[in-house]
Amino acid sequence: MKTIHVAGGSFFTATEIADALMSYSLELARAESLDVVEIPFVDSDGAVARAQFRVGWRIDTIVTSTAGDPDELVDVDATFAIIDKTQMLQARRWEHD
């Protein structure tokens, strides 16, 4: 599990989701673009909730690892949605290079 830190707060989420989000954020920054993403996260009560926030150009996003890996949150659809966005953005960038 990893924690995503943005201006609006911190979100404890799946490692794969956090890693995919950072890759997408980097691609958006390279394209000088922004997007809104929705991810699942574990709230302070241990319940799974969802959050939407901006990522990309000039948005500070930091991901930290969590010591003592608790049970991993799994949301394949959220992970693939972010990966798909990243791949589409990369394909557009490669077409222009």
C-alpha positions in Angstrom: 0.0 0.0 0.0 1.1 3.6 -0.7 -0.1 7.0 0.3 -0.8 9.7 -2.3 -0.3 13.2 -1.0 -1.9 16.1 -2.8 -3.0 19.6 -1.8 -6.4 18.3 -0.7 -5.1 15.6 1.6 -3.5 12.2 1.8 -5.0 9.0 0.3 -4.0 5.5 1.4 -4.4 3.3 -1.7 -3.1 0.3 -3.6 0.5 0.2 -4.7 -0.5 -0.5 -8.3 -2.9 2.4 -8.4 -0.4 4.8 -6.8 2.3 3.8 -9.3 0.0 4.1 -12.2 -1.2 7.5 -11.0 2.4 8.8 -10.8 3.2 7.5 -14.3 0.1 9.3 -15.6 0.9 12.5 -13.7 4.3 12.5 -15.3 2.9 12.0 -18.8 0.4 14.8 -18.2 3.2 17.1 -16.9 5.3 16.4 -20.1 2.3 17.4 -22.2 1.6 20.4 -20.0 -1.9 19.1 -19.3 -4.2 18.3 -16.4 -6.8 15.7 -15.7 -9.1 14.6 -12.9 -8.8 11.0 -11.8 -10.9 9.0 -9.4 -9.3 6.3 -7.2 -10.3 4.1 -4.3 -8.6 4.7 -1.0 -8.9 3.4 2.6 -10.2 6.0 5.0 -9.3 6.4 8.6 -12.0 4.0 9.7 -10.7 1.3 7.3 -13.6 1.6 4.9 -13.0 1.9 1.1 -14.0 5.3 -0.3 -13.3 7.1 -3.5 -11.7 10.4 -4.2 -11.3 12.6 -7.3 -8.4 15.0 -7.7 -6.4 16.8 -10.3 -3.1 15.5 -11.5 -0.5 16.6 -14.1 1.1 19.9 -15.0 2.0 22.0 -12.0 0.2 19.8 -9.6 2.3 18.5 -6.7 1.7 14.8 -6.2 3.9 12.8 -3.8 3.6 9.1 -3.2 5.1 7.4 -0.1 5.4 3.7 0.7 3.9 2.4 3.8 6.0 0.3 6.2 4.7 -3.1 7.2 2.5 -3.8 4.2 -1.0 -4.1 5.4 -3.6 -6.0 3.3 -3.4 -4.6 -0.3 -6.4 -2.7 -1.7 -7.2 -4.1 -5.1 -9.2 -2.3 -7.7 -8.3 -3.6 -11.1 -10.7 -1.3 -13.0 -9.2 1.8 -11.4 -5.7 0.7 -12.1 -6.4 -0.2 -15.8 -8.3 3.1 -16.3 -5.3 5.1 -15.2 -2.9 2.9 -17.3 -5.1 3.3 -20.4 -5.1 7.1 -20.0 -1.3 7.0 -19.7 -0.9 4.9 -22.8 -3.2 7.1 -24.9 -1.3 10.2 -23.8 2.0 8.5 -24.6 0.7 7.5 -28.0 -0.3 11.1 -28.8 3.1 12.4 -27.7 4.9 9.8 -29.8 2.8 10.8 -32.9 4.1 14.4 -32.5 7.8 13.5 -32.0 
